[in-house]
Amino acid sequence: MMEDLQNKPRQRFLALDTSTAVMAASVMEDHALLEERNERAERNHSVHVVPVMEQLLAASGTAPGQLDGIAVGIGPGSYTGIRIAVTAAKTLAWAWDIPVAGVSSLQAMAWGGWHRGLAAKAEAAADEPAAAGAGGTPSADQGGTGAAPVHWIVPLVDARRGQAYTALFASAGSDAPRRLAPDAIRLMDGWLEALAARVAEAAPEERPAAVWIVGETGPHAAAAAEFRCPEGTALQLVPYELEGRWIGRLGAEALLAGQRDDVHAMVPNYTQLAEAEANLLRKG
């Protein structure tokens, strides 16, 4: 069985995301990154999407006929932005007769933002060996148990008026963060209050070593400053813009696992406010 896996031909995938101000794209070979492009052009994704894809394929030495699938971030995020990548991915998948898989843009942001934060902490620790780490690295032991500490990751894409597209994930290693709460648009004050309560109520062995708030943190820095973690849990804010490699890794994982979306039925995940939150916002 192992020999069959080793002899299986490598697969190449194109990955796209236009749910944020950055057009994030990559070409993957199985789980490995071949090429990546991250273009900041919030109002011009439609102008850049085709040239960026052409650049990626050329730089990676990939002809369209060599692609085995396309992954696309389906949001949530910019209402008009998401549709550009989703439409492009569906069109190409249909034209080239290859599978397409939609993945969560927030999950990719959580994965990338967390790694960005860990890298920054590792660099700081190297410069100042005595500096204390917030929960350690993904492989660090917690309490001498031999298990990596669990980190909670809260990705944010600003949705204005005190709202954000957000979710909650947990990670303790190199695999994609696992979901603890669904992607949604939420009022930040209530969301962070609920998260703080969830951390406080968690059993000591389930409490995260750190809570990482990553992504478009700037508009919500004041709300995040009020977030209160219990003793033993650190709070980290990491401004972060989505990178193509994380959409690529998430997409490659889905496609290699056999995930396939109907090329005609796949739609962006726009999300909606819960009714109670929508009513509160209207009253405000």
N, C-alpha and C positions, 0 to 999 in steps of 0.2 A: 504493500500500500504506500509506504514511504517512497519507494522507488518510482511509483506512478506519479506522485506529487512532484518529485524532483524532475521528472521527464516531461511534465506538462508544459506546453508552450507558454511563454510569458504573454500577458495581455496588456494592451495600451488603452488608456482612457483619457478623454478630454473632460475637464471639470470647469464649470463656470459659476459665477455668482455676481449679481448686480443689485443685491438687496440693500447695500449701503452706499456711501459716497465713493467707495473704492470698487472698481471692477476687478475682481480677483479671479484668476484663471490659472490652470496648470495642465501639464501633460504628465501622466503617471505611467509607469511600467510595473504592473502588479502594485505593490505598496510603495515602490520607490519613486521619488520625485525626479523627473527628467528636466523639466523646464517650468518656469513660473513667471507670470506677469501680474503686477498690481498697479493699476492705473487709476489715479484719483481724478475723476471727472463726473461729479455728481449729476450734472444736468446734460451730459453728453454720452452716456453709456451706449445709446443707440448708434452714435457715430463711430465709437471705438470698438464695438464688440467684434465685428468682422475682421478689421485689421489686426487686432490683438490675437485672435484665433489663428489667423494666417501666420503671424510672427511665431507663435508658439509651435505650430506644427513644423514650420521650416527649421526653427532652432533645434528642435528635438529630432529632426530627420524623420518625421512621421508623415506619410501620405494619408489622405482621408481614408483610403481603402485598408489601411493598417490599423485603424481604430476598432476596438472591440466593444466600445460602449461610451456613453456620455453621462456624466453626473452633473446635476445642477442644484444650486441652492434655491429652495422654494420659499425662503423667507422664514419668519416674518421680517418686515423691514419696509423700506420705501415702497409705497403703493405702486407708483409708476415704474420704479426701478426694477422690482422683482420680475415684472412681466417681460423685460427685455431678454434676460438670460433664459427664462423658461421658454419663451417663444423661439429663441434661437436654438436651444437644445432640442426641442420637439421637432422643429423643422429639419435640422440636420439628422436626427435619429431616423426620421421618416425617409428622408432623401437617401441616406446611406444604408438604410435597413439594418440598424444596429440598436441594441437596447438602450433605454434611458432610465435613470434612477434619480428621483428627487430626494434631497437630503436637507436637514435642518440647518439653515444659515446660523442660527444661534448656537447649535451644538458645535459647529466648526469654529465659531468665534470663541466659545468657552474653551475649547481645546487649545487654540492658538494663543489666546490671551493668558491662559494659565502657564503655558510654556514660556511665553515672553516674560512673565513675572518671575518664574523660577530662574530663568537665565540671568535676569537682572540681579536677583538675590545672590546667585552663585558668584557673579562677577564682583559684587560688593563684598562678599565674604572672602574672596581671594585677595582683594585689596586690603581688607581688614580682618585677619583671621579670627580675631576675638569677637567679631560681630555675632550676635545671636540670630539663629534662623527662625523664621515663622513656620513651624511645623516641619522643617526639613525639606529635603528633595524628594522626588517620587520614590526613591529606593531607601529612604531613611527609615530606620527602625523607630517605633514609637513605644516607649516604656519597656524596651528590652524584650518585646514579645516576638520579634522576628517578622512582624507584619508592617507593611508600609502604612504611614498615616493617611487617613482619608481627608481629602480637601473638598470643600464645597465651592462651586464656581457659579457665579451669577453674571451671565452676559447681558449687556445693555445696548440697545439701539434706540436713540432718542426718538420719541414720538410727539414731543412738544406738550405744552400745557400740563407739565408735571407727570407725564406718562412716559413709559418706555416699553418697547418690545423686549421681553425678558423671559427667563426660565430659570430652572435650578438643576445643576448637574453635580455629580460626585466623581472624583477620580483618585486613584491611589497608585497609579503606575503609568505605563506607556500606552495602554489601550485607550480607545475613545471614551470620553466621559459618559457615564451612565446617567440616564434621566431620573430626576427626583420630582420634577414638576413640569407641566406642559408649557410649550411655547404659547405666549399670550401677550396682549397689550394690557398693561396694568398701571394703576396709579402708584407712583413710587413710594409715597409716604406709607400707605397701607401695606404695600408689598414688603418693604424693608422691616416694618413692624412685625408682620407675620413671620418673616424669616428669622428675626431675632428671637421671637418666642419659640420657634421650632428648634433653634440651636439650644436654647436654655432648657427646653423640655426633653431633649434627647438624653438617653442613658449615657453615662460617662464613657462607656466603651464604643458608643456610636457617635459621639460628639466629634465634629471635624477639628483637625489641628489648626486649620485656617479657613476663613471665608474670603474668597477672591471675587471682587467686583470688577469686571473687565469690559472693555469696549468703549462706548461713548460715555465715559464717566463724567466729563466736564459739566454738562448741564445738570447733573444730579449729585454733584460733590457735596452740596450743603445737606441734602437728605442723607447721603451716605455717612456724613460726619456724625449724625445722630444715632447711627447703628451701634448698638452696644453688644459686644460679645462677652460671654462668660469667661472667667479665668481659665487659661489654658487654650483658648481659641483666639488666634490672631486675625486681624482684619487687614486686607491688602487691596488697594485700589490701583488698577493697572489700565491707563489709557492705551487703547489698542485698536488698530485698523485691520480688518480681516485680510488674511493672506491666502493666495491660491493654493498653497501646499496643504492647508487644513481642509479646504473643500475637497481637494484631490484625495487626501488620505481617507476622509469619510466616504467619499464617493467610490473609491477603489474598494474599500471594505464592503460596501453595499453590493456593488456589481460582482465582486468575486464570490460573495455569498449567495448570488443568484437573484438578488432583488431586481425586479423589473416593474416599471410603471407603464400603464397604457399611454402610448404616445399621444392619443387624442383626448384622453380623459384627465391627464395630469394638469393640475392648476396650482397657482401660487397659494401659499398659506397666508392670507391677509390678516387673519385673527380678528376677534371682536372683543370689546370690553364686556365684562360680565354686566348683567342688567343693573345690579346695585351700584356698580362703579360708574356706569354711564349716567344713571339718574343723579348721583352725587356730583358728577362733573357738570351736568346741565344746570344744577342748582347753584354751582359756584360761579 
